[in-house]
Amino acid sequence: MPPARTDLNAFAADLALLLPNIWNSEYHHHAAYKDQFPIAEQLWDVGHVAWVVSDFVLTHDAVLHATDGRRLYVTDRPLHPHQFVVAPLEPDDNHIKPHHFVGVDEPNGIAIPNDALRAATLIARRLLPRFERALQAVRHNAAEQPEPPHRPAPPQVAQVVTLTWYSDGALGTPYGSVPGEARMTLYAHGFQYHPHQAAFLLPAVYGGDGHALRIQAVAHRLAERGIGVNLRHAAPATTTVVPPTPPTAGRSYHR
């Protein structure tokens, strides 16, 4: 007969009393599988505890709350009846936003024995220092950059070169639409002037990769000069379908 598992509610309450500073325990029983996720989705862990939550049905958990706002998630360690797992939860603070976690290592959780004194010692030595460092880093990011670093809109430009993929596979642009300051850049990156087509065209021999590299280089050089670059496909040619002429009715000849 498998050994009985230690009662989580009682264990978490004992653990809260033994951790450094002041903590209290809040126990949750899950009536359904989905009930484990509202708290578990706040896990600050990409290791073993996150795997436990995602791969096992957990009938309960406990959250330890410190007076300074730190929270620890505690639940059973499946397949190990004499152990639990504990992991930090992300700070519950409206000023903390997703971009504040960028570049901060997750403090992650650990497995602990069902002896509350030994578990508290492990948490204090191994988990809480990582938790504190991660919190400090996130709070520093929130103070330095409260709002997300949204990319600014591109500047308006007076001149633009529009490169077009034509239906026959050619890539180029009409000569007359190219600003004078941009023509030498096109020449320098392999575009050739075809007078009978009145256009700059890239030779097909460069292939798709060669075209892509030259487009990128042209866009970079022209951007330095304040000239924009667009890339478009030519509008599909439209042809008018002429309906077939109905057969002419036979003529009758009378002598």
VOPAGU-2260 file (C-alpha; in pm, 1 decimal, decimal comma):
REM VOPAGU-2260
SITE   aa  ch    i         X         Y         Z
SITE  MET   A    0       0,0       0,0       0,0
SITE  PRO   A    1     150,2     337,9     -98,4
SITE  PRO   A    2     241,6     568,9     191,3
SITE  ALA   A    3      -9,0     839,6     281,0
SITE  ARG   A    4      72,8    1189,4     163,4
SITE  THR   A    5     124,5    1463,3     421,5
SITE  ASP   A    6    -170,4    1701,9     450,0
SITE  LEU   A    7     -86,4    2007,4     239,2
SITE  ASN   A    8    -301,8    2249,5     435,8
SITE  ALA   A    9    -129,4    2171,6     764,9
SITE  PHE   A   10     215,5    2156,9     603,8
SITE  ALA   A   11     176,7    2498,9     437,9
SITE  ALA   A   12      56,8    2654,4     764,6
SITE  ASP   A   13     363,1    2517,6     947,8
SITE  LEU   A   14     590,7    2634,6     667,2
SITE  ALA   A   15     455,3    2990,2     687,4
SITE  LEU   A   16     544,5    3003,0    1057,8
SITE  LEU   A   17     901,6    2884,3     997,2
SITE  LEU   A   18    1004,0    3105,3     702,5
SITE  PRO   A   19    1202,4    3425,5     767,5
SITE  ASN   A   20     986,6    3734,5     826,7
SITE  ILE   A   21     608,0    3714,7     847,3
SITE  TRP   A   22     411,9    3485,4     616,2
SITE  ASN   A   23      59,4    3344,8     616,2
SITE  SER   A   24     -88,3    3049,6     432,2
SITE  GLU   A   25    -396,6    3034,1     208,6
SITE  TYR   A   26    -517,5    2687,0     110,0
SITE  HIS   A   27    -726,1    2612,3    -203,4
SITE  HIS   A   28    -912,4    2293,2    -287,0
SITE  HIS   A   29    -987,7    2237,7    -657,6
SITE  ALA   A   30   -1327,2    2093,2    -740,7
SITE  ALA   A   31   -1232,4    2066,9   -1109,7
SITE  TYR   A   32    -912,1    2040,0   -1313,5
SITE  LYS   A   33    -948,5    2392,5   -1452,4
SITE  ASP   A   34    -946,2    2538,4   -1101,7
SITE  GLN   A   35    -571,6    2483,3   -1065,1
SITE  PHE   A   36    -478,7    2726,6   -1340,9
SITE  PRO   A   37    -580,2    3079,2   -1224,2
SITE  ILE   A   38    -304,1    3073,8    -962,8
SITE  ALA   A   39     -68,7    2835,7   -1145,1
SITE  GLU   A   40     -61,0    3064,2   -1451,0
SITE  GLN   A   41     113,1    3321,9   -1230,3
SITE  LEU   A   42     405,9    3087,5   -1164,3
SITE  TRP   A   43     746,5    3249,1   -1199,8
SITE  ASP   A   44     902,6    2924,9   -1307,2
SITE  VAL   A   45    1010,3    2761,3   -1632,7
SITE  GLY   A   46    1136,7    2441,2   -1475,5
SITE  HIS   A   47    1009,3    2147,8   -1272,3
SITE  VAL   A   48     715,6    2320,5   -1102,8
SITE  ALA   A   49     577,8    2453,3   -1431,9
SITE  TRP   A   50     599,1    2096,3   -1568,0
SITE  VAL   A   51     412,3    1959,1   -1266,5
SITE  VAL   A   52     129,0    2207,2   -1310,5
SITE  SER   A   53      97,5    2153,1   -1685,0
SITE  ASP   A   54     118,9    1772,8   -1684,9
SITE  PHE   A   55     -69,4    1664,2   -1372,3
SITE  VAL   A   56    -415,6    1709,2   -1223,8
SITE  LEU   A   57    -363,5    1875,6    -885,7
SITE  THR   A   58    -652,1    1866,2    -644,0
SITE  HIS   A   59    -524,3    2150,4    -426,5
SITE  ASP   A   60    -251,9    2406,0    -364,0
SITE  ALA   A   61    -150,5    2666,3    -108,7
SITE  VAL   A   62     -17,2    3018,6    -147,5
SITE  LEU   A   63     212,6    3169,2     113,9
SITE  HIS   A   64     186,7    3548,3     140,9
SITE  ALA   A   65     461,1    3767,1     289,5
SITE  THR   A   66     382,4    4109,9     429,2
SITE  ASP   A   67     605,9    4269,2     161,8
SITE  GLY   A   68     395,8    4123,0    -123,7
SITE  ARG   A   69     603,2    3815,4    -206,7
SITE  ARG   A   70     405,0    3499,4    -276,8
SITE  LEU   A   71     506,1    3134,2    -287,4
SITE  TYR   A   72     306,4    2856,4    -453,1
SITE  VAL   A   73     308,3    2515,7    -281,9
SITE  THR   A   74     156,2    2192,0    -406,5
SITE  ASP   A   75     211,0    1815,2    -412,8
SITE  ARG   A   76     502,1    1668,8    -604,5
SITE  PRO   A   77     336,5    1392,7    -808,5
SITE  LEU   A   78     496,3    1046,0    -781,5
SITE  HIS   A   79     683,4    1157,2    -467,3
SITE  PRO   A   80     446,0    1122,4    -167,9
SITE  HIS   A   81     706,6    1253,3      80,0
SITE  GLN   A   82     775,7    1573,9    -111,4
SITE  PHE   A   83     612,5    1898,5    -220,5
SITE  VAL   A   84     715,8    2164,0    -472,6
SITE  VAL   A   85     736,7    2535,4    -406,5
SITE  ALA   A   86     786,9    2819,1    -655,0
SITE  PRO   A   87     759,8    3198,5    -659,6
SITE  LEU   A   88     457,1    3367,8    -807,2
SITE  GLU   A   89     494,1    3679,2   -1019,9
SITE  PRO   A   90     440,9    4004,8    -827,9
SITE  ASP   A   91      75,0    4103,4    -796,4
SITE  ASP   A   92     126,9    4470,3    -877,3
SITE  ASN   A   93     -60,4    4677,7   -1135,1
SITE  HIS   A   94     256,7    4874,9   -1203,4
SITE  ILE   A   95     441,8    4560,9   -1315,1
SITE  LYS   A   96     386,2    4489,5   -1686,1
SITE  PRO   A   97     504,8    4211,1   -1915,7
SITE  HIS   A   98     795,0    4406,7   -2060,6
SITE  HIS   A   99     943,2    4450,8   -1711,0
SITE  PHE   A  100    1023,0    4076,4   -1701,5
SITE  VAL   A  101    1228,5    4088,5   -2022,3
SITE  GLY   A  102    1589,5    3995,4   -1951,3
SITE  VAL   A  103    1517,2    3883,5   -1593,9
SITE  ASP   A  104    1594,4    3518,9   -1511,8
SITE  GLU   A  105    1303,3    3329,0   -1358,7
SITE  PRO   A  106    1374,0    3247,9    -993,4
SITE  ASN   A  107    1217,5    2901,5   -1047,6
SITE  GLY   A  108    1100,4    2659,0    -783,2
SITE  ILE   A  109    1242,2    2362,1    -594,7
SITE  ALA   A  110    1128,9    2029,8    -451,4
SITE  ILE   A  111    1109,7    2020,0     -71,6
SITE  PRO   A  112    1062,9    1741,8     185,0
SITE  ASN   A  113     743,7    1705,9     386,1
SITE  ASP   A  114     934,8    1808,2     698,6
SITE  ALA   A  115     838,5    2175,3     743,9
SITE  LEU   A  116    1157,2    2272,7     929,1
SITE  ARG   A  117    1389,2    2120,6     668,2
SITE  ALA   A  118    1171,6    2264,5     389,1
SITE  ALA   A  119    1184,6    2615,4     537,4
SITE  THR   A  120    1563,3    2592,9     561,7
SITE  LEU   A  121    1592,4    2491,6     195,4
SITE  ILE   A  122    1357,6    2767,0      84,0
SITE  ALA   A  123    1544,8    3031,3     283,3
SITE  ARG   A  124    1882,4    2917,6     151,3
SITE  ARG   A  125    1808,8    2829,5    -211,3
SITE  LEU   A  126    1485,2    2993,4    -322,6
SITE  LEU   A  127    1431,4    3322,7    -142,2
SITE  PRO   A  128    1764,2    3482,5    -248,8
SITE  ARG   A  129    1687,4    3411,4    -617,7
SITE  PHE   A  130    1333,1    3536,6    -566,2
SITE  GLU   A  131    1457,8    3862,5    -411,4
SITE  ARG   A  132    1710,1    3926,8    -690,5
SITE  ALA   A  133    1446,3    3871,6    -957,0
SITE  LEU   A  134    1199,7    4101,4    -779,3
SITE  GLN   A  135    1457,9    4376,6    -749,8
SITE  ALA   A  136    1539,9    4349,9   -1119,7
SITE  VAL   A  137    1173,3    4364,8   -1222,2
SITE  ARG   A  138    1102,7    4661,2    -994,5
SITE  HIS   A  139    1409,4    4838,9   -1131,2
SITE  ASN   A  140    1279,5    4785,7   -1485,1
SITE  ALA   A  141     938,3    4919,6   -1384,0
SITE  ALA   A  142    1095,2    5235,2   -1241,3
SITE  GLU   A  143    1320,3    5287,6   -1545,3
SITE  GLN   A  144    1062,8    5216,6   -1816,0
SITE  PRO   A  145     702,9    5227,7   -1689,4
SITE  GLU   A  146     548,9    5200,6   -2035,7
SITE  PRO   A  147     626,5    4943,2   -2307,7
SITE  PRO   A  148     902,6    5041,8   -2553,3
SITE  HIS   A  149     673,8    5079,5   -2853,2
SITE  ARG   A  150     851,7    5139,4   -3182,3
SITE  PRO   A  151     805,9    5491,0   -3322,6
SITE  ALA   A  152     638,8    5546,6   -3656,9
SITE  PRO   A  153     876,9    5589,4   -3951,3
SITE  PRO   A  154     962,4    5945,8   -4052,8
SITE  GLN   A  155     785,9    6094,4   -4350,9
SITE  VAL   A  156    1004,4    6118,4   -4662,4
SITE  ALA   A  157     965,3    6338,1   -4966,2
SITE  GLN   A  158    1122,3    6091,8   -5212,7
SITE  VAL   A  159    1047,8    5722,5   -5259,1
SITE  VAL   A  160    1177,6    5449,4   -5488,3
SITE  THR   A  161     918,1    5182,0   -5563,1
SITE  LEU   A  162    1067,2    4849,8   -5674,1
SITE  THR   A  163     821,2    4624,0   -5852,5
SITE  TRP   A  164     806,0    4249,7   -5915,6
SITE  TYR   A  165     664,5    4224,1   -6265,4
SITE  SER   A  166     457,5    3933,9   -6388,2
SITE  ASP   A  167     745,3    3804,6   -6605,3
SITE  GLY   A  168     971,3    3772,4   -6298,4
SITE  ALA   A  169    1166,9    4092,1   -6356,4
SITE  LEU   A  170    1242,3    4319,9   -6061,3
SITE  GLY   A  171    1292,7    4688,4   -6119,5
SITE  THR   A  172    1145,3    5033,4   -6143,2
SITE  PRO   A  173    1072,3    5283,2   -6423,4
SITE  TYR   A  174    1368,4    5515,2   -6481,6
SITE  GLY   A  175    1156,7    5828,6   -6470,4
SITE  SER   A  176    1025,4    5750,7   -6120,9
SITE  VAL   A  177    1372,9    5723,4   -5964,2
SITE  PRO   A  178    1502,4    6039,2   -5790,4
SITE  GLY   A  179    1835,0    6154,1   -5931,5
SITE  GLU   A  180    2006,1    6101,6   -5591,8
SITE  ALA   A  181    1906,2    5733,5   -5594,3
SITE  ARG   A  182    2025,4    5630,1   -5940,9
SITE  MET   A  183    2391,1    5571,5   -5855,9
SITE  THR   A  184    2286,5    5358,0   -5558,3
SITE  LEU   A  185    2082,4    5135,0   -5789,2
SITE  TYR   A  186    2374,8    5107,2   -6030,4
SITE  ALA   A  187    2614,4    5025,1   -5746,8
SITE  HIS   A  188    2399,3    4733,4   -5631,4
SITE  GLY   A  189    2354,1    4563,1   -5964,0
SITE  PHE   A  190    2053,9    4733,6   -6124,6
SITE  GLN   A  191    2099,3    4784,0   -6497,5
SITE  TYR   A  192    1935,0    5046,0   -6711,9
SITE  HIS   A  193    1740,6    4906,8   -7008,2
SITE  PRO   A  194    1666,7    5198,2   -7240,7
SITE  HIS   A  195    1416,6    5007,6   -7455,9
SITE  GLN   A  196    1212,6    4941,7   -7140,9
SITE  ALA   A  197    1295,0    5279,6   -6978,2
SITE  ALA   A  198    1359,9    5097,5   -6648,9
SITE  PHE   A  199    1621,5    4988,5   -6398,5
SITE  LEU   A  200    1612,5    4607,4   -6371,6
SITE  LEU   A  201    1800,6    4348,1   -6166,6
SITE  PRO   A  202    1934,3    4063,3   -6381,9
SITE  ALA   A  203    1753,9    3734,9   -6325,3
SITE  VAL   A  204    2092,0    3559,3   -6294,3
SITE  TYR   A  205    2124,8    3689,2   -5937,1
SITE  GLY   A  206    1841,9    3458,1   -5827,2
SITE  GLY   A  207    1603,2    3503,9   -5536,7
SITE  ASP   A  208    1870,5    3525,6   -5266,4
SITE  GLY   A  209    2076,3    3770,7   -5469,9
SITE  HIS   A  210    1771,8    3988,5   -5529,4
SITE  ALA   A  211    1688,2    3989,2   -5157,9
SITE  LEU   A  212    2041,8    4092,8   -5057,0
SITE  ARG   A  213    2049,6    4374,4   -5311,6
SITE  ILE   A  214    1706,2    4503,2   -5212,9
SITE  GLN   A  215    1816,9    4510,0   -4849,2
SITE  ALA   A  216    2138,6    4693,7   -4933,2
SITE  VAL   A  217    1957,8    4947,6   -5152,9
SITE  ALA   A  218    1697,1    5013,4   -4885,0
SITE  HIS   A  219    1967,9    5065,6   -4622,3
SITE  ARG   A  220    2171,9    5306,8   -4837,2
SITE  LEU   A  221    1875,5    5508,9   -4952,0
SITE  ALA   A  222    1735,2    5531,2   -4598,7
SITE  GLU   A  223    2063,3    5697,3   -4495,6
SITE  ARG   A  224    1988,1    5964,5   -4758,0
SITE  GLY   A  225    1628,2    6013,3   -4647,1
SITE  ILE   A  226    1482,8    5826,5   -4945,3
SITE  GLY   A  227    1217,0    5562,2   -4884,5
SITE  VAL   A  228    1191,2    5225,7   -5059,7
SITE  ASN   A  229     870,7    5035,0   -5135,8
SITE  LEU   A  230     845,2    4684,2   -5276,7
SITE  ARG   A  231     532,5    4585,9   -5464,9
SITE  HIS   A  232     395,8    4338,3   -5712,1
SITE  ALA   A  233     275,5    4472,6   -6043,1
SITE  ALA   A  234    -100,5    4485,1   -6080,3
SITE  PRO   A  235    -220,1    4175,9   -6266,5
SITE  ALA   A  236    -291,0    4243,2   -6628,0
SITE  THR   A  237    -660,0    4247,7   -6707,4
SITE  THR   A  238    -777,5    4128,0   -7042,4
SITE  THR   A  239   -1120,2    4175,9   -7181,4
SITE  VAL   A  240   -1271,9    3850,2   -7287,7
SITE  VAL   A  241   -1463,9    3897,5   -7611,0
SITE  PRO   A  242   -1760,1    3664,0   -7631,5
SITE  PRO   A  243   -1765,0    3442,0   -7937,9
SITE  THR   A  244   -1961,4    3574,5   -8234,4
SITE  PRO   A  245   -2280,7    3378,9   -8277,8
SITE  PRO   A  246   -2304,8    3192,9   -8610,8
SITE  THR   A  247   -2474,0    3384,2   -8892,4
SITE  ALA   A  248   -2807,6    3242,5   -8991,9
SITE  GLY   A  249   -2801,7    3076,0   -9332,5
SITE  ARG   A  250   -2942,1    3278,4   -9623,0
SITE  SER   A  251   -3218,0    3150,2   -9839,3
SITE  TYR   A  252   -3192,6    3195,0  -10210,4
SITE  HIS   A  253   -3499,4    3182,9  -10429,7
SITE  ARG   A  254   -3476,6    3143,0  -10796,7
